[in-house]
Amino acid sequence: MEKLYADPTGKNAHLDRYAASAALKNAEADAKRAHDRGRIYTGGVGLTDQTVTKVNVSRKIPHAIVSSCLDISKWRRVDAKTKTPVSLPENRLTKYRILSTVEKYPEGWRVTRDEPQGKKC
């Protein structure tokens, strides 16, 4: 995700190695919207407190639900040309709970859906 949002071309992100389905499409569309507005994101994203809340390996495509704390407090939205910070709402959550569905593909596990919970962590 960091590489996708940091590079307006998106060529070096290879997000399809880690995401598929709705998660991949949504991330690519969101990054494109930012890039079309002349914005990139710099800095890092953290993921902590991962807990598997559900697993089903008996399906044709095994899957699991993972609850995590997504920390975007060090991720900065900047103007792509000038690299100057772009203001964001003061009240936005920078550490929040997210539920991710992961599915096992032949090449490995992929995130197929992310659901921000709107709750601080």
C-alpha positions in Angstrom: 0.0 0.0 0.0 2.8 2.4 0.9 4.5 2.0 -2.5 1.2 2.3 -4.4 0.2 5.6 -2.8 3.8 7.0 -2.9 4.2 6.4 -6.7 1.8 8.1 -9.0 2.5 5.5 -11.7 1.8 2.6 -9.3 4.2 0.4 -11.4 6.4 -0.7 -8.5 3.8 -1.5 -6.0 3.0 -5.1 -7.0 0.0 -4.9 -4.7 -1.5 -8.0 -6.4 1.0 -10.1 -4.5 -0.8 -9.2 -1.3 -4.3 -8.2 -2.2 -7.1 -9.4 -4.6 -10.7 -8.9 -5.3 -12.4 -5.9 -3.7 -9.4 -5.0 -1.6 -7.2 -4.7 -4.6 -9.7 -2.8 -6.7 -10.6 -0.4 -3.9 -6.9 0.3 -3.1 -6.0 0.9 -6.7 -9.0 3.2 -7.2 -8.4 5.2 -4.0 -4.7 5.6 -4.9 -5.6 6.7 -8.5 -8.0 9.4 -7.1 -5.2 10.7 -4.9 -2.8 10.7 -7.8 -5.3 12.4 -10.1 -5.5 15.2 -7.6 -1.7 15.5 -7.5 -1.3 13.9 -4.2 1.0 11.1 -2.9 1.5 9.6 0.5 4.9 9.4 2.2 5.9 7.8 5.5 4.9 4.4 6.9 1.8 2.5 7.9 1.8 0.3 10.9 -0.3 -2.8 11.7 -0.4 -4.1 15.2 -2.5 -6.3 17.5 -3.5 -8.8 14.8 -5.9 -11.4 16.0 -7.5 -14.1 13.9 -11.2 -13.9 14.8 -12.6 -16.6 12.4 -11.1 -19.3 10.2 -12.8 -21.6 7.6 -10.4 -24.0 5.8 -13.1 -26.4 4.7 -14.3 -24.1 1.9 -13.1 -24.4 -1.7 -11.1 -21.2 -1.0 -9.9 -21.2 2.7 -10.3 -17.9 4.4 -9.8 -16.1 7.7 -10.9 -12.9 9.3 -8.2 -10.8 11.0 -8.8 -7.9 13.3 -5.9 -5.4 13.5 -5.0 -1.9 14.6 -4.1 0.2 11.5 -1.8 3.1 12.4 -1.6 5.8 9.7 -0.3 8.5 12.0 3.1 8.6 10.2 1.6 8.5 6.7 1.6 12.0 5.2 -0.4 13.3 2.3 1.7 15.6 0.2 1.6 17.5 -3.1 3.3 15.3 -5.6 5.2 18.1 -7.2 6.3 20.3 -4.3 6.3 17.6 -1.6 4.6 20.0 0.8 2.1 18.6 3.2 -1.6 18.8 2.4 -3.9 19.5 5.3 -6.2 16.8 6.6 -9.1 17.1 9.1 -8.0 17.4 12.7 -10.5 14.9 13.9 -9.6 12.0 11.6 -8.7 8.7 13.1 -5.1 7.8 12.7 -5.2 4.5 14.7 -8.3 2.5 14.1 -9.6 -1.1 14.2 -9.9 -2.8 10.8 -11.2 -6.3 9.9 -9.6 -7.9 6.9 -10.7 -11.0 5.1 -7.8 -13.1 3.8 -8.1 -16.0 1.3 -5.7 -18.6 0.4 -4.8 -18.5 -3.3 -2.4 -20.9 -5.0 0.4 -18.2 -4.7 -0.3 -17.6 -1.0 -2.7 -15.6 1.2 -4.2 -12.4 -0.2 -6.3 -9.7 1.5 -9.7 -9.7 -0.3 -11.6 -7.3 1.8 -10.9 -4.6 4.4 -13.5 -3.1 6.6 -12.5 -0.1 8.8 -14.5 -0.3 12.0 -14.5 3.5 12.8 -13.2 2.7 16.3 -10.0 4.0 17.8 -7.4 1.5 19.0 
